Amino acid sequence: MLDDLSARLSDTLTDAALLPCQGDFAGEGRLAVRDPASGELVAQVAISDATGARAAVDAAQAAFAPWSATLPQDRAAILHRWHRLLLDNKEDLARIMVAEQGKPISEARGEIDYAASFVQFYAEEALRPNIEGVTSHLADAEMELWREPVGVAALITPWNFPSAMITRKAAAALGAGCTVVIHPSAETPLSALALAELARRAGFPEGVVNTVIGDAATIAGEWTADPRVRALSFTGSTEIGRLLYRQSAQTVKRLVLELGGHAPFIVFQGADIDRAVAEGIKAKFATSGQDCLGANRFYIHRPVYEEFCAKFTAAVERLTVGHGMTDPDIGPLIHDRQIDKQIAHVRDALAKGARLLTGGDVDADKGPLFFTPTVLADVPDEAAIMFEETFGPVAALSVFDEEDEVFARANSTEYGLVAYVHSLDPRRIYRATRALQFGMVAVNRTKVTGAPIPFGGMKQSGIGREGARQGLEAFTEIKYVCRNWG
């Protein structure tokens, strides 16, 4: 597989740049990266330890003063070059992603476009944090608010979006004038190392962008304990987010936590059912269901429940399953723990009275990490799938009668990332968007994300926002200056 990957890479982005960690951070250990679709070895990646994690912070700290003093337009120019390199190497980056993460190639190409959009956005946003004047309430005093970069920022990213989650964080931090230390998931180190290589080629000075591969607990533990790391941005599970929150308390870090989701998908009587079905397929099965924005609980109004169930099941049965390079609708799950969760959730729901409409088991013909797209109907609220994040291609459908009932059921979770609503009644849409306790609400559509919007959730789905102006401000401090000229 490694030879095949090498053959697919162009002269501008070779696999030789992907195998070692950057700089002097790598130790002697090696991490085997395998294709989740086939189990074949993709690469052996050099990994780091606590010493390497500290060395990365040393490099970032040494680079911070000159980088933060760089003119905003010069920082922006480097970000623009990085953006261009991402697009120029999109096909290579997408194929690397398929090889280590498994997602369909068209989704991988789309993710590279998405990742590049953050770099472009923050190249432009880097020019905008101006000094703000304050009307003085003190005689003979002038007042200003300055935005200054917070310092070294640690970025810890997941495997399901191995490129976009890095650029969404890193471009904002770099545009603000911070230096970064990046720890990607052990499942997808190649995408991170490829981005780092392109950042080097874009002209970021030594020590500004630092990538460390290795044991997550060891590396994160070093960074949360290090007072020189002034900000930490993490995307991943709520469980790990809570742990990093506790560990960061000792050094009072700036935190941005993008955590788990458990999205409700609500369809009211009078909605465009065909559109709701099409959008429901996108909301549930993109990234093979391995998405924190994935619809986990489908609440369907009783008058349209049977129609929706029939049409949705027929659409799911048309989905294709296969290796990402064949561009199916559904690729493999990332590891066997994800398969185990799908099986457990299906069995639990059936034991509690749900009906299996389609799917329900491993697709053995494709391989051990492929799960057949699944639809469960009449799923009771006490089933595990109704309160645990499934993170896979299993859709749980349930019926509701009253508006207030469905809002209460949708809100009865510790999560609050995104909610999906389908209705053509403007008054009902207004009531829903006000009642639902989620950081983002999508009405009659699925795609809502992008560089210009503040991505984030309520409750235990996270702290802070990524993207938009708020994403850059998360990596800055406000300094208030009160001046008397004497």
Helices and strands as residue ranges (DSSP letters): H 2-8, G 15-17, E 30-34, E 41-46, H 50-69, H 72-88, H 90-101, H 105-125, E 132-134, E 142-149, E 152-156, H 164-176, E 179-183, H 189-202, E 209-211, H 216-225, E 229-235, H 238-248, G 249-251, E 254-258, E 263-267, H 273-285, G 286-289, E 295-301, H 302-317, G 324-326, H 336-351, E 355-358, E 374-377, G 384-386, E 394-400, H 403-411, E 418-422, H 426-435, E 440-443, G 459-461, E 462-463, H 468-473, E 476-483
